[in-house]
Amino acid sequence: MSSLGTRFASVLGTTVQFAIWETRVSEWNEFLRQRKHPWSYKTHFEQTPEHPVVGANLQDAVAFCNWLTETEREKKLIDGSQVYRLPTPDEWDAAVGLARGRKKAGITAEDRLRDDRIYPWGESWPPPPKTANLAEGEIPGHNDGYPHTAPVGSFEPSTEGLFDLAGNVWEWTQPVEIRATPTGVLRGGSWAYFRAECLTSGYQYVAPADLRAPTIGFRVVFDDKRRTASLLAAINNDKKRDIEAQMKSFEESRKVDASAIEELRKKMQGSGKDDGLPDPANLKPAVADGSTFLNALGMRFVPLAEKSRMLICVTETSVRDYETWTRETGRGWPQKPSFLLGGNHPAAGVSWEDASAFCAWLTERDRATKLISPTASYRLPSDVEWSLAAGLADEAGVDPAARHLSDKAHYPWKTKPDDWKPGTLAANLDATKIPGTADSYSYTAPVDSALPNDLGLHEMGGNVAEWCADTWPAAPEERVIRGGSWLGSDKDTLLTSARAHTLKNATRSDLGFRCLLDLGTP
């Protein structure tokens, strides 16, 4: 228990202890009194000392943690190896029960799928009674009894005894490697939130680090670095013993050869992965006979035309596919948006150069397993091929600039007479800015969530904009971009014929790519 009366609990998958509730007004007021921290924020509703503090930005939350650490060290309550701080995003994942936070290794496809869908209270929607303080009146059938914040500990705790992991106030998190950044990541939802996708356990709300709001607070963790080192050493010793026991068992069996033993060693040491990918031995090689093709990453391709030697992926390249590339090649993903919800969402924050490198890697990977021929290759679609995939053939114009907005009627989704707007599940756009439309996603959506077009392709008009292979005329360092995104709302820029362009090494949080398989010459 801290000197302010906060109790802490251990969480599976972490070496820290979590405050069982969000930082209270009483604790915050003591901080303000002792530290003389500048503070003028006022709420528009009443708060008691047992309510969570609101209006704290990321810097305020860090200042509170530093003050509490210094105060308890001065009182000899903790030593120099012990600190109070904000939880990291990974630690928060573990606290809310996500497999990616608790298991660290050996995560299965089923684990990832569940992580994408689970809420802090389980898999049901709407939330069961007495589970969370959310936007009362906005969720059908939900009534929590609190129009604004609730006193901490008012709802059922998690299995480890943590309260309000869902709702009440958003909670700041901070990576261990603190970097000067204009944004921070909030977790958990608040009393004002009601959209289902914003309340999943894995949802990350990227917000300005200096944002103050009546829906934002924080909770602290207690990090004992000596305890952490001891726990990690014990984990490593257990892991070593497990490896040795398994190795001995295998070595004693004449039925297992050396390659199997080596495979086990890699798996036990964390390099083996149950990634849920199809077995290449069970897949059929790509052929130009009009059939679909499933590659070794589970990406499905369809012909651009009948018996075409160009096959295009039915979905945008996913986070799961892209991270397989980064993992196998050792490449980084420095601009990965923190709001990406799971492996089945599109990879965004990717440059044209990275997308092209992914295609080259995938080519070598599938050639090695003979799924594609030595003359076949993956690449980004050309500008003309992208138009054909989106249902717009025979455009006028000799290059992408000339073809830009040449057709003022065609959209990548089916339209009604005199109404350009997408129908239900047709595209993930910024629906809040398009009157008469709605979608279920504040940011990206799973790559296969929208209705397919006539060719069977999803999200040709939204979710993320997509790189094409072409250079923009008169700009040798710029490349063509096609399609709308989750930020799109303008009628003209959402036309199928609309083009954009930017530097080939640039990244955006709404820009990804789709692969094309060129089967080459017969």
Secondary structure, 3 states (H helix, E strand, C coil): CCCCCCCEEECCCCCCEEECCCCEHHHHHHHHHHHCCCCCCCCCCCCCCCCECCCCCHHHHHHHHHHHHHHHHHCCCCCCCEEEECCCHHHHHHHCCCHHHHCCCCCCHHHHHHHHHCECCECCCCCCCCCCECCCCCCCCCCCCCCCCCCCCCCCCCCCCCCCCCECCEEEECCCCCCCCCEEEEECCCCCCCCHHHCCCCCCEEEECCCCCCCEECCCEEEEHHHHHHHHHHHHHHHHHHHHHHHHHHHCCCCCCHHHHHHHHHHHCCCCCCCCCCCHHHCCCCCCCCCCEECCCCCEEEECCCCCCEEEECCCCEHHHHHHHHHHHCCCCCCCCCCCCCCCCECCCCCHHHHHHHHHHHHHHHHHCCCCCCCCEEECCCHHHHHHHCCCCCCCCCCHHHHCCCCCCCCCCCCECCECCCCCCCCCCCHHHCCCCCCCCCCCCCCCCCCCCCCCCCCCCCCCEEEEEEEECCEEEEEEEECCCCCCCCCCCCCCCCEEEEECCCCCCCEECCCEEECCCC
